[in-house]
Amino acid sequence: MTDNTLTPITEQSALEDFCGKLAESDFICVDTEFHRETTYWPELCLVQASSPDVEGLIDPLAEDLDIGPFLNLIAADNRVKVFHAARQDIEIFNRLIGHPPGPIFDTQIAAMALGYGDSISYDNLVQRVLRRQIDKSSQFTDWMRRPLSQKQLVYALGDVTHLRDAYLIMREKLESSGRLPWVQEEMADLEDPAKYDTDPDKAWQRLKLRTQKKDYAALIVAVAAWREQLAQLLDKPRRRILKDDAIQEIASQKPRSENDYNQLRAVPNGFIRSKHGQGLMDAVQAALDNPAEYAPELEPRRQNAQIPAGAPELLKVLLKHVSEENDVVPRLIANAADIDRIARGETSDDIAAMNGWRYEMFGSKAQALLSGKLAVSFEGGQVRLFDV
């Protein structure tokens, strides 16, 4: 950086020097710019990183630049990696280093514990926490093109300098309020390698099983695996191979002949005669011939008790009151599925809202409300709780 002109790192010696400075901190703020609109695998176009004393841009497209030194920093578990809305960034680094780059701190999730909002955008977070405005005009730019303009580079670097400042403030607030463990609990889910597994045999798990019939499930598994494998091989998005609706229709209609496929609305006309059509037919035929080999082991669906009329609505009123009282986003406390299960009277340990701080804040009150030991009233436009 000279005379306020930003220059991405394109030489190995400069990268090693930059990484050495980053390594002195116990956290690194990271963001990426990538391209994947027409590919299966995201192509990394720019890496932004900052620590308390240094910030910079790395150009992974630079000729002869090996970003290994930076990946080693990301892979090490002795420093926190700070992201905002981390899922796609983690997916990229998971592929590059072979595992999710934990420990992770996601400011979007942390914002929920501080009452800033649910799925808050980066620019809104910066505005809320730092009282700064971000110029978003470079947000939807082509990061593959070179050279990148100064406007693009300034925008990109701001993604990690603002992030650094916001992280320090948010971490202090979480520590002083005793809520940092709440956020760390949520981060553990982001660090689960299963979330980033691209094994074609597990691709069916992305799809909703509409019935537990063995032949239907076998076709979902077989066709999803065929699509995933082909998408990876051709480096094309799944939807460019075959849409989810088409997989569902194939599993329901069980086509065997070319004419059967031509009758399906979700399968593109002429697809079965394309160079990949025979592969699809073979995958379907194999699953139809031996469904037991393909169908996954599924847990029997539980016969849920009926939800008492009005109970979920009453619990939502309670949840809203509790979330506002504690300045926590409702979804961090309990989701819609939790509400329905609690309304049925379930108390299982796998209901997040019935464990730990969530139980103290909401779950225990929900049980008391449903059992008649707690009542809700509305006074002056405000919700009031009182013991019965």
N, C-alpha and C positions, 0 to 999 in steps of 0.2 A: 504494500500500500504506500503510494508516494503522492504527495500533494493532493491528498484526499481522493486519489484515483484508486478504485478497487481493482485488484488483479487476482484472479483465481490461481491457486497453486497448481502448476503444471509440471514442475520438476521434482525429482526424487529427493534431492537434498533439502529443498524447501519444505517438502511434506514431512520429512523426518524431524526437522527442526520444529515445525508446528506441532507435531504429535508429542514431541518431548515436552513442550510447554503445557499442552493439554494434560499430560500425564501427572503434572504436579498438583492437580486439583482432585478432590474427592467426588466431583460430578462433572459431567459434560452435557451441555445442551446440544441436541442434534436435530436437524431437519434434512429432508431430501427433496429434490425435484426429480421426477422420473416420468417415463413415457410408457403407457401400456394400453392405450386405446385400441391398438390393432394387434397386440401381442398377448400371449399367455403369461410369459415371464416379464415382470417389470424391468425396463432398462434404466439403470441409474444414470442420470444426466448431471447432477450437481449434488455435492454434500456440503452442508453448512454446519459449523461446529463452533462452540464457544465455551469458555470457562471463565472464572472471575477475572483473569488477567490477560486473556487473549481471545480473539475471534478470527475466523477466516473461512474461505471458500475453497473447496477441493474440486478440481475438474476431472472426474473419473474417465472422461472421454479423451483426455489428453494422450497423445501418442507416447508410448513407452513409460507411462506413469503407472506404477504398481501401488495400489492403495492399501496394500497389506499392513503397513504400520498403523494406519487408522483402524483397520479391521481388528488388529490385535488389541487396541484400546477398547473397542466396542465389545470384544469377546470377553475381556477380563471382568471378573466379578467383584473387584475391589473398589469400584466406583459406580455411582449412580448415573444412568443415562436418562436424561430428561427429554421428553417429547411432548407434543400436543397432538391429541387424537392419534395415538401411536400405532394403531393396528397395521396400516400399510407400510410404515417405515420399518416396523419389526419384521414384517413379512420379507422385505428386501434383505435385511441383515441376517435373518434366519437362514436364507438360502446361501448368502455369501460366507457365513462363518459356521453354519451347520447347527445352530441352536439359537433360540431367542436371546437377545443381548441383555439379560438381567444383571443386576437389579434395575428396574424401570420405575420412573416417576412420570405419570401422564397428567399433565396439568388440566386436561379436560375432565378427567375423573376426579382429580383433587378439587376442582371447582364445585363439584356436586356437594362435597363435604363442607364447603365454605358458603354454600347458598348462592353462588354466582349464576347458577342455571344448569339445566339439563342439556347435554351435548352442545355446550357453548362453543361458538366459533372462536378461532384464534384472535381475530380482530376485535371481537366483542370482549374477550377476556382481557386483552391488552388495555382496552378502554376502561373496563371495570376496575382492574387492579392498578394500572399505571397512569390512568387518565391521559393516555396518548391516542392519537388517531393514526391509522395506517393507510398509506396510499395503496389501494388494491388494484390499480390499473394494470399491474404486471402479473396479476394472479393467474390468468389463463394465457400463458405465453408458451411458445414452443422452445422448451429447454434443450432440445436436441441441436438447434442451430448454433453455429459459431461464426463470428464472435458474439458473445453476449454483450448487450449494451450496459452502460453504467447504470441506467435506470433499473434494469433487471437485476444487476448485481447488488445494488443498494437495497432493493426490495428483498432479495434472497437473504442477505446478511442480517437484515432486520428481523427475520424470522427467528434467529437464535440470540440476538442481543436483547430484544424485548423479552424473549422466553427466559433468558437468564435472570433478568431483573424481576420478572413476575414469579419465577420459581423461588427466589430467595425470600420474597415477601410471603408467598403462599406457604412455604415450608415453615417459616417462623410462626405464622398464624396457626397452622395445624399443630405444631409442637406446643405452643402456649395454651391451646384449647384442649389438648389431649387427644386430638383426632388423627394424628399422623398414623397410628396403628390401623385405623379404619381404612385409610387410603392404601396402606401397604397390603392389607388383606385383599383389596380389589386388584392391585397390581399383580398379585400372584396368578390371577386368572389370565392376564395378558402374557405372562411368562410361560404358560403351559405349551410345550412343544406340539401337543396334539392339535392346537388351533391352527398350526401352519403346515400340517401334514398334507403333502400333495400325492400320496400313494393312490393310484387309480382305483385300487380295490376298496378304498374308503370314501370314494367320491359320492357314493349314494347317500351318505350321511348329510349332505347339503340339501337333499330333497325331502319333502314331506311325504311320508307313507300314508296314503289315504285309506288303506285297508291292510290287514295282516295276512291276507291270503298268500300262500306260499308262491304260487306262480306269478302273481303280481309283483311281490317283493323281489323274486329272482330276476325278473326283467328289469326292474329299477336298478338293481345292483349291476347287472351285466351291461346294460346300455350306458349307465353312468360311467362305468370303468372304461368302456370302449371310447366314449367321448373324451374323457380325461386324458387317456393315453394319446389319442390322436391330437388333441389340443396342445399337449406338451411337445409332441413330435414336430408338429407344424408351427409351433409357437404362435398360436392364434387363440383368441378368447373363446371360452366354451360356447358362448351364444352364437359365435360364427360357425361352429360345427353343427350344433343342434340345440334348440332352445329347450328349457325345462319343460314347457308345455308339451313338446313333442315326445319327450321321454315318458311323461305321465300318460299320454294318449297311447303310445306303443304298449305300455304295461297294462293298460286297461283293455285294449282291443286285441292284443296278441296276434299281430299280422304274421303270415307265413309266406305269402306269395307277393310278387311285385304288384299285382292288382290290389291286394290288401293294403299295401303301403300307399298306393295312389288314392285310396279312399280316405286316408287320414288327413284331417284339416291342418294339423300343426306341423306335419312333415312337408318341407318344400317340394313343389311339383318337380319331378324329374330327379330328385335327390338319389333315389334308389338306383338310377341308371348311371350315376356319377362314379368317379373312380373310388369313392369311399363307400358307396352304397352296399357293395358286397360285404364289406367288413361289418356294417351294421346288421345286415341280414344274418350273417354268421353268428354274431353275438346273441341276437334274439333267438335264433334257432337252437343254439347250445343251451340257453337258459330254459327254453320251452321243453327240450328233450330231457333235461335233468334239473328241475327246479330245486331239488333238495341240495344240490351241490352249490348253488348260487345264493339261495335265500338265507338271510342272516338269522341268527337266533334272536328272537324278539321277546321281550317280557310281556306276559299277558296284560292286557289293559285292565286297569283297576276299575271296579264298579264303584264309582264315586257316589257318596251320599248326596242327596239332593241339597242344593243351596237354599237356605231359607229365604223367602222373598224379602227383598230390601236389605238383607245383611251386607252384601258387598257395597252398596251405596252408603250405608251407615259407616262401614269401615273406611271408605274413601274420605268421608267427612272427617273422621278421626285422624286419618293419615295426613290430610292437608293441614289440620290444626297442629299436629305434632311437628310436622316439617317446618311450618312457619315459626312455631315457638322456638325451635332449635336451630333455625336457619340452615336446614339441610334439604336438598332436593328430594322430593318424595320417592323417586325411583331408586335412590340409593338405599332407602329404608325398606321398601317393599314394592315388588312389581305386581302386575295384574294377576299373575298366576298365584302368587303368595296370598293376595287378598281373597281369591276364590277358595283356596284350600283352607285358609283360616276361617272363612265364613262357613265351611262345611264342618268345622270343629276339629280339623286336623292339627296335630301338634308335633309332627315329625321333625327330626333333627335336620332333614334336608331342606326345610323351609328356612331360608336365610333370616326372615323376619322373626323367627322364633329362637334366635341364638344371639348371644353376646350383647353388644350395645344396642342392636336393633330390637332385641326383646325388651330390654330395659326402657327404651324410648317409646316403642310402639306395641310390640307383641303382647306384653303383659296387660296393657290397657285394652287391646283388642279382645283378649280373652275375658277381661272383666266386663267389657261392654256387652259382649254376646251372652254372658251369663247373668246379666242384670245387676251386677255389682257396681257398674259405672254407668252414668247417664250423661246424655248430651242435651244442652239447651242452647238457644240462640237469644242473646241479649244485646241490644244495640248494634245489630249487624255482626256480632262477634260470637264465635263458638265458645261455650263454657262447659267444662267437665265438672261433675260432682259425684261423690260417692253416694251409693244408695244403701 
